[in-house]
Amino acid sequence: MSPRFVLLAVAAAASLATMGTLRAQAAEPIQPIVPAQQVNLGMVELGKKLYFDPRLSKSGFISCNSCHNLSMGGTDNIKTSIGDKWQQGPINAPTVLNSSLNLAQFWDGRAADLKAQAGGPIANPGEMAFTHTLAIGVLESIPAYKREFKQVFAKDKIDIDQVTLAIAEFEKTLVTPNARFDQWLLGRKDALTADELAGYNLFKTSGCVACHNGPAVGGNSFQKMGVVAPYKASSPAEGRIAVTGKDADRFNFKVPTLRNVELTYPYFHDGAANTLPEAVDVMGKLQLGKTFTKDENGKIVAFLKTLTGDQPSFTLPVLPPSSDATPRPTPFK
């Protein structure tokens, strides 16, 4: 057998193995997370500063990272977030991790994309409690920001579109690839234990994948909370009806991603479930009409923990100093 023939045979075998892996992936309802593609690095760096800058709030105390803490799974791990003057928000803060994969933003989908979402909290009186005009005034008063905005956008004036574009570009990079489950999808069959694999099979056969599918394991549809039996929420939020005005959309919420779900407690739009076993139990009963045994619940939870991927890793930004002309914050009273 000639060396050339051997090389061709090895190449063909490798190609067949790759095709086999791709076919196996295609047969699964969940696909691997991939790193962010085609981002504007200058805009990302600017957006990172803005994401962490509390001067975009009236109090000078709250930033995007306050409610979507990148050290805590991209959320704040409390039932509902705390805003200006210690106001308790009406709804649980969804994780910002992998949010670029969502079909829309916010639980009710009122923002079409990350850019549309980024401007909302700044002007929300219950959150950052500023106005877009005042926020731009702060940025315009900081010489280093003026220079960086001009470098990135090639414009002399800063506007809110530039701010939200930059924050959205940074948020696009907040994906979490390389979860053990992704390694399993990509062919590393020892990446999951027997219990974790059994949990995934239960997740599929019980019907969870009808809503929790795709790369984000959710985030790609709106579904009714409480299909088999009504859900008694502790939040006044009624979901998609707030956007469409249609009664049929009452209590329809965007399906949350299950990526990194072990980090993003408490669960549901009202933050009512404190633990994964509790969330699995409620979802089984109210969405599927199924009561999981303790063993089944434990195996599903074990699977869900394999969805934790590599967390975003970057150098924290050094924010440019305020100038003498920069408006000072209004403290809480």
C-alpha positions in Angstrom: 0.0 0.0 0.0 1.5 3.3 -1.0 2.1 6.1 1.5 -0.1 8.4 -0.5 -3.0 5.9 -0.4 -2.5 5.6 3.4 -2.7 9.4 3.8 -5.8 9.5 1.7 -7.4 6.7 3.7 -6.6 8.5 7.0 -8.0 11.8 5.6 -11.2 10.0 4.4 -11.6 8.4 7.9 -11.2 11.7 9.6 -13.7 13.3 7.2 -16.2 10.6 7.9 -15.7 11.0 11.7 -16.3 14.7 11.4 -19.4 14.1 9.3 -20.6 11.6 11.9 -20.2 14.2 14.7 -22.0 16.8 12.7 -24.9 14.4 12.0 -25.1 13.5 15.7 -25.2 17.3 16.6 -27.9 17.9 14.1 -30.0 15.1 15.6 -29.9 16.8 19.0 -32.3 19.6 20.0 -29.4 21.6 21.6 -26.4 22.9 19.7 -23.0 24.0 21.0 -22.3 27.7 21.9 -19.7 29.3 19.6 -17.5 32.3 20.4 -18.7 35.7 19.2 -17.9 36.4 15.5 -17.2 39.6 13.7 -17.2 42.2 16.6 -15.8 45.7 16.4 -13.0 45.6 19.0 -12.9 49.4 19.5 -16.6 49.5 20.0 -16.3 46.5 22.4 -13.8 48.3 24.6 -15.9 51.4 24.7 -19.0 49.4 25.5 -17.2 47.6 28.3 -16.4 50.9 30.0 -20.0 52.1 29.6 -21.3 48.8 30.9 -19.4 49.2 34.2 -19.8 53.0 34.5 -22.2 54.0 37.3 -22.1 57.7 36.1 -24.8 56.7 33.6 -27.2 56.6 36.5 -28.7 59.5 38.5 -27.2 58.3 41.7 -23.7 57.6 40.3 -24.1 54.2 42.0 -25.8 51.9 39.6 -24.3 50.5 36.4 -25.4 47.8 33.9 -23.2 45.4 35.9 -25.2 46.1 39.1 -28.1 44.0 38.0 -26.2 41.9 35.4 -23.1 41.1 37.4 -20.5 39.3 35.3 -19.0 37.8 38.4 -22.4 36.2 39.2 -23.6 34.5 36.0 -24.6 37.8 34.4 -27.4 38.5 36.9 -27.7 39.7 40.6 -29.0 36.5 42.3 -31.8 38.3 44.1 -35.5 37.9 43.5 -36.0 41.3 41.8 -33.4 43.9 41.3 -32.8 47.0 43.4 -32.9 50.3 41.6 -32.7 54.0 42.3 -33.6 55.0 45.9 -33.6 51.3 46.8 -36.7 50.6 44.8 -37.5 47.0 44.4 -38.1 46.1 40.7 -41.1 44.2 39.5 -39.3 41.3 37.8 -36.2 39.1 38.0 -33.2 40.3 36.1 -32.5 37.8 33.3 -28.8 36.9 32.6 -26.9 39.0 30.1 -24.8 35.9 29.2 -25.6 34.6 25.8 -28.3 37.2 25.5 -27.2 37.9 21.9 -28.9 34.5 21.1 -32.3 35.6 22.2 -35.1 36.4 19.7 -35.8 39.6 21.7 -34.8 41.2 25.0 -36.6 41.5 28.4 -39.1 38.9 29.6 -41.9 40.3 27.5 -39.7 40.8 24.4 -40.4 44.6 24.2 -36.8 45.3 22.9 -36.0 43.8 19.6 -32.3 43.5 20.1 -29.4 44.3 22.5 -29.1 47.8 21.3 -32.8 48.5 21.9 -32.5 47.0 25.4 -29.4 48.9 26.4 -31.1 52.3 26.6 -34.1 51.2 28.6 -32.6 50.9 32.1 -30.7 54.3 31.9 -34.0 56.2 31.6 -36.2 53.9 33.7 -37.1 55.8 36.9 -37.1 52.6 38.9 -33.7 51.5 37.7 -30.9 54.0 36.8 -33.4 56.9 36.9 -31.5 59.2 34.5 -32.5 60.6 31.1 -30.7 59.9 27.9 -30.0 63.7 27.5 -28.4 63.9 31.0 -26.4 60.7 30.4 -25.0 62.2 27.2 -24.2 65.4 29.0 -22.1 63.4 31.5 -20.2 61.6 28.8 -19.6 64.8 26.8 -18.1 66.4 29.9 -15.4 63.7 30.2 -12.5 64.5 27.7 -11.3 60.9 27.5 -14.8 59.6 26.6 -15.1 62.3 23.9 -11.9 61.2 22.3 -12.8 57.5 22.5 -16.3 58.1 21.0 -14.7 60.1 18.2 -12.2 57.4 17.5 -14.8 54.6 17.4 -17.7 56.5 15.6 -15.8 59.2 13.7 -18.3 61.9 14.9 -17.8 65.0 16.9 -20.9 64.6 19.0 -21.9 61.8 21.3 -25.5 60.5 21.0 -27.6 57.8 22.6 -27.4 55.6 19.5 -23.6 55.4 19.9 -23.9 54.6 23.6 -26.4 51.7 23.1 -24.5 50.4 20.0 -21.3 50.2 22.0 -22.9 48.5 25.0 -24.6 46.0 22.7 -21.3 45.2 20.9 -19.7 44.4 24.3 -22.7 42.3 25.3 -22.3 40.3 22.1 -19.0 39.0 23.4 -20.6 37.6 26.6 -21.1 34.1 25.4 -20.1 31.0 27.3 -18.7 28.2 25.1 -17.0 25.0 26.1 -19.6 23.7 28.6 -19.1 20.0 29.4 -22.4 19.4 27.6 -21.0 21.1 24.5 -17.9 19.0 24.7 -20.2 15.9 24.7 -22.1 17.3 21.7 -18.8 17.7 19.9 -17.8 14.1 20.4 -16.1 13.8 23.8 -18.4 11.0 25.1 -16.7 10.9 28.6 -17.6 14.5 29.2 -20.9 13.5 30.9 -21.4 11.1 33.8 -24.1 8.4 33.6 -26.4 10.4 35.8 -25.9 13.5 33.7 -26.6 11.7 30.5 -29.7 10.1 32.1 -30.8 13.5 33.1 -30.5 14.8 29.5 -32.5 11.9 28.2 -35.2 12.7 30.8 -35.0 16.3 29.7 -35.8 15.2 26.2 -38.3 12.5 26.7 -40.3 14.5 29.3 -40.8 17.3 26.8 -38.6 20.1 28.2 -36.9 20.5 24.8 -40.1 21.7 23.3 -39.3 25.1 24.7 -35.6 24.8 25.8 -33.7 24.1 22.7 -31.2 25.6 20.3 -27.7 26.9 21.3 -29.0 28.9 24.2 -31.3 26.1 25.4 -34.1 28.6 25.4 -34.5 32.3 24.5 -36.0 31.6 21.1 -39.7 31.6 21.8 -42.5 33.0 24.0 -44.5 30.5 26.0 -47.3 30.5 28.5 -46.2 30.2 32.2 -48.7 27.7 33.6 -49.9 25.4 30.8 -51.3 22.5 32.8 -52.2 24.5 35.9 -52.1 28.3 36.6 -48.9 29.8 38.0 -49.5 31.9 41.1 -46.9 34.7 40.5 -45.5 37.0 43.2 -44.9 39.6 40.5 -47.5 41.9 38.8 -45.8 41.4 35.4 -48.2 39.7 32.9 -45.7 39.1 30.1 -46.2 39.5 26.4 -49.6 41.2 26.7 -47.8 44.4 27.8 -46.3 44.5 24.3 -49.1 43.1 22.0 -52.2 44.1 24.0 -53.6 40.7 23.1 -55.3 38.8 25.9 -54.0 35.5 24.4 -50.5 36.7 25.3 -51.3 37.2 29.0 -48.7 35.3 31.0 -46.6 34.5 27.9 -43.0 35.1 28.7 -39.8 34.7 26.8 -38.4 31.2 27.6 -35.2 31.8 29.6 -31.9 30.4 28.5 -30.7 27.4 30.6 -27.1 28.1 29.9 -25.2 28.7 33.2 -28.5 28.1 35.0 -26.8 26.8 38.1 -25.3 30.4 38.5 -28.5 32.4 37.7 -30.8 31.7 40.7 -33.4 32.5 41.7 -35.6 31.3 38.9 -38.7 32.4 36.9 -39.8 35.9 36.0 -40.7 36.6 39.6 -37.7 34.9 41.1 -39.9 32.6 43.2 -37.9 29.4 42.9 -34.7 29.6 44.9 -33.1 26.3 43.8 -32.8 24.2 40.7 -34.6 21.2 42.2 -37.5 23.5 43.1 -37.6 25.0 39.6 -37.5 21.6 38.0 -40.3 20.4 40.2 -42.6 23.4 39.4 -41.8 23.2 35.7 -42.6 19.5 35.6 -46.0 20.0 37.2 -47.2 23.2 35.7 -45.8 22.9 32.2 -45.7 19.2 31.5 -48.2 17.7 34.0 -45.5 15.5 35.3 -44.3 14.8 38.9 -40.6 13.9 38.8 -39.4 11.5 41.4 -36.5 12.7 43.6 -34.1 10.6 41.6 -35.4 11.9 38.3 -35.2 15.5 39.6 -31.7 15.0 40.7 -30.6 13.6 37.4 -32.2 16.5 35.5 -30.5 19.0 37.8 -27.2 17.1 37.2 -27.6 17.6 33.5 -28.5 21.3 33.8 -25.2 21.9 35.7 -23.3 20.6 32.6 -24.6 23.7 30.7 -22.2 26.0 32.6 -19.6 27.2 30.1 -16.5 29.3 30.2 -17.3 32.6 31.8 -16.3 35.9 30.1 -12.7 36.7 31.0 -11.3 40.2 30.5 -9.4 43.0 32.2 -11.7 45.3 34.1 -11.9 48.7 32.5 -10.3 51.7 34.1 -13.0 54.4 33.7 -11.9 57.8 32.6 -12.0 60.5 35.3 -14.7 63.1 35.5 -13.8 66.6 34.7 -14.6 69.7 36.8 -17.5 70.2 34.5 -19.0 66.8 34.9 -22.4 66.9 36.8 -22.1 65.3 40.2 -24.6 62.5 41.0 -27.8 62.9 43.1 -27.4 60.6 46.1 -30.2 58.4 47.4 -32.3 60.0 50.1 
